[in-house]
Amino acid sequence: MAVRNQFDEQLQNLHHQLLTMGMLVEEALHQGVKALVDKNVELAQEVIDGDREINDAEMDIERKCFTLIALQQPVGSDLRRIATTLKVSTDLERIADHAVSIAKTTVRLQGEAYAKPLIDIPKMGKLVQEMVRDALDAYIRMDKDEAKIIANRDDQVDALYKKIFTDLVGLMTHDQSLINQATHLLLTAQYLERIGDYVTNICEWIVYMESGNKVELNQ
């Protein structure tokens, strides 16, 4: 019984560590988009510099997951919880990488006036940030039904991306001097679209953790 209690405590600690990492990632995403909208190079640099902490957290979680598997040889739902934690931490780290890429766009475009106010990119950023937050909440509550609902919101992300793509291609077509800026903003929209995909992955792992079935959501 003492061994089981120790194992449960280790699982719970792993659970809390993943949530802490998730909060860091959510904040990096928020600040990355805010820095771009506000042309705040200092804030963008904070996002870039803060990525090391997130990377370290992901590696520590990975190490602890493998250690638990090797020493405890879990099966069934215990193994699924550890596998889900491992996979979710990887997806969160990739989301953070895209937040850094958005921050780097701010640095690259510093001193350059935007051709038009950024409206749809911050909308897209807010949407994916909310998806990250809600997916973490679904993970906490181990709510596979809510995870499926969250994954469906990726359709809204894709719709915004298509609109931004059309608008930016139009800008480049009518004014070639805007090609550099529009290309960087288009890449930003792609980063946000990919974040939506990673959140969908997280939701799929939540479903797996609870049901034992690996399903593809929002295809």
N, C-alpha and C positions, 0 to 999 in steps of 0.2 A: 504493500500500500504506500509505503514511504517513497518507493521508486516512482510509482504512478503520480504521487503528489509533486515530486520534483519535475517530472516530465511535463505535467500540466502547468507548472510555474514557468518552465522554460518556454512553452508554447505561448503563454500569456505575455511574457516579456518580448518575445519575437513579434507578437501581435501589436504591442504598444510601440515597438521600434519602427515597424512599418508605418503606423499612423503618423508618427513624428516625421518620418521621411516624407510622407504624403503631404503634410502641412507645409514643409519646406518647398516641395515641388509646386504646390498650389500658389504659394506666395511668390516664387520665382516667375511663374507664368503671369501672375497679376502685374508684377513690377516690370516684367519684360515688355508687355503690351503698353503699360502706362508710360514707360520711358520712351517708347516709339511715338506715341500720340503727343506727349509733352515735349519731345525733342530733348529729353533729359539724359545727357551723356553720362553724368555722374551716377544716376540710378541704374543705367544700363551696365556700367562697369561693376556695380555692386552685384548685379545678377550674374555676370560673368565670373567674378571672383568667388561668389557663393557656391558655384557648381562643384567645387572640390568637396565641400561638406556632404553634398548629396551623393556624389560618387563614392565617398568613403562609407556612407551609410548603406548604400546598395551592396558594396563588397562585404561589409560586416554581416549584413543579413544573409547574404549568400553563404558565407563561411559557417554561420550558426545553423542554417538549414541543413547543410551537408553534414555537419557534426551531429546534429540530432538524428538524421537518417542513419548515419554510420553506427552511432552508439546505442540508439534506442530501437532501431529496426521497426519503425511504426508501420501499421497496416490500416486499411480501411479509411475511416474518416480522419484519423490522425495524420496519415500519410497525405491525404488530399489537402488538409489544412497547410501542411508544410510546403507541399508542391505549389499551392496557390500563393502563399506568401512569397516564395521564390520567384514565381512568374510575375506577380504584381510588382514586386520591387524592380524587376527588369524593365517593365513597361513604364513605371514612374521615372526611372533614370532616363529613359529615352524621351519622355515628355520634358524633363528638365533640360536635356540637350537642345531641344527645339526652342525652349524659352531662352536659352543662351544664344541661339542663332538669331532670334528676334532682337535680343539686346545688341548683338553685333551689327545688325542692320541699322540700329539707331546711331551707332558709332560711325558707320560708313557714310550715313547720310547727314552727319552733323554739319550745320551751317547752310544746308540746302533747304530752301522754302518748298513746302509741299505744293504740288500743282493744284490740289483741291483738299479740303479738310478731310481727315480720315474719319469715316463714319461706319462703314461696314466692317473694317478690320477690328475696331474695338468691340463691335457687336459680336463678331465671331469669337474674339478673345474672351468676352464675358460668358458666352455660351459654353465654350469648352472648359473654362475655369469652373463654372457651376457643375458641369458634368464630372470633372475630377472630384470636386467636393462631395457630390452626391454619391459617386461610386465608392468613395472611401466610407461614407456613412452606410451604404449597403453592405460593404465588407464588414464593418463593425457589427451590424445587426444580422449578418449572414442571411440577407434577404434576396433570394434569387429572383423573385418576381419583380422587385424594384429594379434589380440589375437589368432585367430585360427591357423595362420601360426606359431606363437611362440610355441604353444602347440605341433605342429607336430615335433618340434625339439627334443622332449623328446625321440623319437626313437633313435637318435644319442647317447643320454645319456645311454639308455638301452643297446645299442650295446657295448659301452665302458665298461659298468659294466660287461657284459658277458665275454669280453676279459680279464678284470682284474681278475675276478673270476677264469677263466681257468688258467691264469698264476700263481696266488697265490696258488691254489690247487696243481699245478704242483711243485711249490717250496716246499710246505709242504710235499708232497709225497716223494721227492728226498732227503730232508734234514730235519729231525725231529727237529733239533735245531732251525729251522726258524719258527716253528709253532706259537709261541707267536707273533712274529713280523708280520707274514703273516696274522694272525687272526685280529690284530688291523688294518692293512691296508685294509683288506677285509671289515671290519666294516666301515672304512672311505668311501670306494666305495659305500657301502649301504647307508650311510648318503647322499652322493651326488646324488645317484639315487632317494632317497626320496625327495630331494630338487626339482629335476625335476618334480616329481609328484605334489608337492605343487605349483610350478609355473603353471602347467597345471590347477590346481584348480583355481588359480587367473585368468587365461585366461577365464575359464568357467564363473566366476563371472562378468568379463568385458562384455562378450556376454550377460549375463542375464541383466546387468545394461542397456544395449542399446536396447535389443530386448524384454525383458520381458520373454524370454524363457530360462529355465535351461537345457543346453545340456551337454552331456559328450563328451569331446574332446579326440582325440588320444587314442581310446580304441582298 
